[in-house]
Amino acid sequence: MTATERPLATTNLDAAARIVWDVLVIGAGPAGAMAAREAARRGASVLLVDRVRFPRTKVCGCCLNGAALGILRDTGLGELPQQCGAPALSAFHLACRGRSATVPLTEGVSLSRDRLDAELIKAAIMEGASFLDQTQAIINATEATHCRVELKSEADPTSASAKIVVVAGGLGCRAFADTEGDERQMADSSRVGAGTVLAEAPDEYATGTIYMACHRDGYAGLVRLEDGRLDIAAALDAAAIKRRGGVGPLIEELLRSSGLPLPATMAEAKWHGTARLTQRRQRLFGDRHFVIGDAAGYVEPFTGEGMAWALATGRAVVPLVLESLDAGTRLTGPAWERAQHNLIGSRMRLCRLVSQSLRSPLLVQLAVQLLSWMPSLARPVVRSLNNPFATQ
Ligand SMILES: Cc1cc2nc3c(=O)[nH]c(=O)nc-3n(C[C@H](O)[C@H](O)[C@H](O)COP(=O)(O)OP(=O)(O)OC[C@H]3O[C@@H](n4cnc5c(N)ncnc54)[C@H](O)[C@@H]3O)c2cc1C
């Protein structure tokens, strides 16, 4: 296993502004990097832009399920997790109010987001995509044949043109100059995400097990990464964070009440947050753009599927993107909304159901009790989460 190498920008603002790109992808997370790689593989000229510098951390449980691994395999990236030293996941340990149950897992790995995202970007570059980091991209105007996208970095802003833009900016991203373009529906009761990565943690946290602490104010997942660090990612009630005086104290309460060990270094941890988790856009396309990944919609992280959805939509959108280069999205846009619904609609519904059930402390305690007696009861759910997406 080697350390995470920084994916270097392969172009600059001036050069990016001189070309009319076939495809410009906003956001280099799993959805954007996958879309950029697939489009470049099929011969399109592609510019992949992200506002931050990589490698970067991201609030995430860092668990790739069987469905996500299946997409990596299908697209020729099956070796990537192993090359990064990603540990295989063999157990899910659910803890609530001092009781716990351990469910066996047959698929999945844990891999840090700094490493995974950097490797996916490098894979896109290898296929011919151009990459520009530390640059914010905002769709300024849509003309008959292309979109104009403002690129802002520390240097003077400039404008690039692309026949089709793929918006893959994640939760809460701003990708449009007009605020209407970024409007989403958000549930008032939606939880927010928070996370950190600890360099040191108690030995009780074994490699290959996902530890999940559940509480009425939210839940926190803990997992060892490829380099032994401990990732902590949580979905929390915003009001409870305020009541407890911050994310750190609330997660301490979650772990303590669940009976999971408290990492001593947590007191100094720097916590990162997210926008509200449960959100979706009304429209997943415009005249010359498509929306994919979390930017299109997200539910909650308990079932650990967001990266699978991101990779799946990043791959699936590409044939429609290429079909739209000349004529725009009049026909392909509605087709994309149907395809996205068919691809992940039922998975999102299951995730919503599980997330709602977690709001009932009684149901969670009952589930822990039942699973502690009979862990095999979780098998159908685990199987359906790992189910591969249909290949195209
Ligand atoms: C607490 C928590 C735990 C989770 N645990 C898991 C898990 O264990 N397994 C799992 O599969 N999923 C998990 N997820 C979900 C997963 O993190 C997301 O679903 C996934 O990252 C979505 O990928 P994406 O590419 O759509 O967006 P992101 O990964 O968010 O990437 C978006 C990128 O776009 C960039 N960007 C945004 N706006 C702009 C702009 N205007 N210009 C340029 N760049 C821009 C951002 O900098 C970012 O790099 C979890 C999420 C949370 C909140």
The ligand as a MOL file (V3000), in Angstrom:
LIG
                    3D

  0  0  0     0  0            999 V3000
M  V30 BEGIN CTAB
M  V30 COUNTS 53 58 0 0 0
M  V30 BEGIN ATOM
M  V30 1 C -22.1650 10.9160 7.4850 0
M  V30 2 C -22.0830 10.2660 6.1300 0
M  V30 3 C -21.6360 8.9540 6.0270 0
M  V30 4 C -21.6050 8.3350 4.7690 0
M  V30 5 N -21.1490 7.0430 4.6840 0
M  V30 6 C -21.1360 6.4230 3.4840 0
M  V30 7 C -20.6250 5.0920 3.3640 0
M  V30 8 O -20.1240 4.4860 4.3120 0
M  V30 9 N -20.7050 4.4950 2.1420 0
M  V30 10 C -21.2080 5.1350 1.0600 0
M  V30 11 O -21.2640 4.5340 -0.0210 0
M  V30 12 N -21.6350 6.4090 1.1400 0
M  V30 13 C -21.6080 7.0740 2.3130 0
M  V30 14 N -22.0170 8.3650 2.3930 0
M  V30 15 C -22.4980 9.0370 1.1780 0
M  V30 16 C -21.3580 9.4870 0.2830 0
M  V30 17 O -20.4160 10.2280 1.0110 0
M  V30 18 C -21.9110 10.3350 -0.8600 0
M  V30 19 O -23.1080 9.7600 -1.3280 0
M  V30 20 C -20.9230 10.4470 -2.0170 0
M  V30 21 O -19.7690 11.1180 -1.6090 0
M  V30 22 C -21.5670 11.2020 -3.1840 0
M  V30 23 O -20.6210 11.3910 -4.1900 0
M  V30 24 P -20.7280 12.6190 -5.1760 0
M  V30 25 O -19.6270 12.4490 -6.1640 0
M  V30 26 O -22.1100 12.7790 -5.6630 0
M  V30 27 O -20.4470 13.9270 -4.2890 0
M  V30 28 P -19.1820 14.3110 -3.4050 0
M  V30 29 O -18.4020 13.1350 -3.0290 0
M  V30 30 O -19.7090 15.2000 -2.3410 0
M  V30 31 O -18.2730 15.1810 -4.3880 0
M  V30 32 C -18.6880 16.4310 -4.8410 0
M  V30 33 C -17.4680 17.2590 -5.2230 0
M  V30 34 O -17.9250 18.4330 -5.9080 0
M  V30 35 C -17.1160 19.5350 -5.5570 0
M  V30 36 N -17.8910 20.7520 -5.8650 0
M  V30 37 C -19.0640 21.1540 -5.3260 0
M  V30 38 N -19.5060 22.2720 -5.9260 0
M  V30 39 C -18.5690 22.6070 -6.8600 0
M  V30 40 C -18.4620 23.6700 -7.8040 0
M  V30 41 N -19.4030 24.6250 -7.9380 0
M  V30 42 N -17.3600 23.7260 -8.5890 0
M  V30 43 C -16.4000 22.7720 -8.4920 0
M  V30 44 N -16.4560 21.7340 -7.6120 0
M  V30 45 C -17.5360 21.6450 -6.8220 0
M  V30 46 C -16.8130 19.2930 -4.0780 0
M  V30 47 O -15.6390 19.9610 -3.6870 0
M  V30 48 C -16.6650 17.7670 -4.0300 0
M  V30 49 O -15.3170 17.3650 -4.1610 0
M  V30 50 C -22.0250 9.0320 3.6180 0
M  V30 51 C -22.4350 10.3640 3.7270 0
M  V30 52 C -22.4560 10.9840 4.9660 0
M  V30 53 C -22.8770 12.4230 5.0560 0
M  V30 END ATOM
M  V30 BEGIN BOND
M  V30 1 1 1 2
M  V30 2 1 2 3
M  V30 3 2 2 52
M  V30 4 2 3 4
M  V30 5 1 4 5
M  V30 6 1 4 50
M  V30 7 2 5 6
M  V30 8 1 6 7
M  V30 9 1 6 13
M  V30 10 2 7 8
M  V30 11 1 7 9
M  V30 12 1 9 10
M  V30 13 2 10 11
M  V30 14 1 10 12
M  V30 15 2 12 13
M  V30 16 1 13 14
M  V30 17 1 14 15
M  V30 18 1 14 50
M  V30 19 1 15 16
M  V30 20 1 16 17
M  V30 21 1 16 18
M  V30 22 1 18 19
M  V30 23 1 18 20
M  V30 24 1 20 21
M  V30 25 1 20 22
M  V30 26 1 22 23
M  V30 27 1 23 24
M  V30 28 2 24 25
M  V30 29 1 24 26
M  V30 30 1 24 27
M  V30 31 1 27 28
M  V30 32 2 28 29
M  V30 33 1 28 30
M  V30 34 1 28 31
M  V30 35 1 31 32
M  V30 36 1 32 33
M  V30 37 1 33 34
M  V30 38 1 33 48
M  V30 39 1 34 35
M  V30 40 1 35 36
M  V30 41 1 35 46
M  V30 42 1 36 37
M  V30 43 1 36 45
M  V30 44 2 37 38
M  V30 45 1 38 39
M  V30 46 1 39 40
M  V30 47 2 39 45
M  V30 48 1 40 41
M  V30 49 2 40 42
M  V30 50 1 42 43
M  V30 51 2 43 44
M  V30 52 1 44 45
M  V30 53 1 46 47
M  V30 54 1 46 48
M  V30 55 1 48 49
M  V30 56 2 50 51
M  V30 57 1 51 52
M  V30 58 1 52 53
M  V30 END BOND
M  V30 END CTAB
M  END
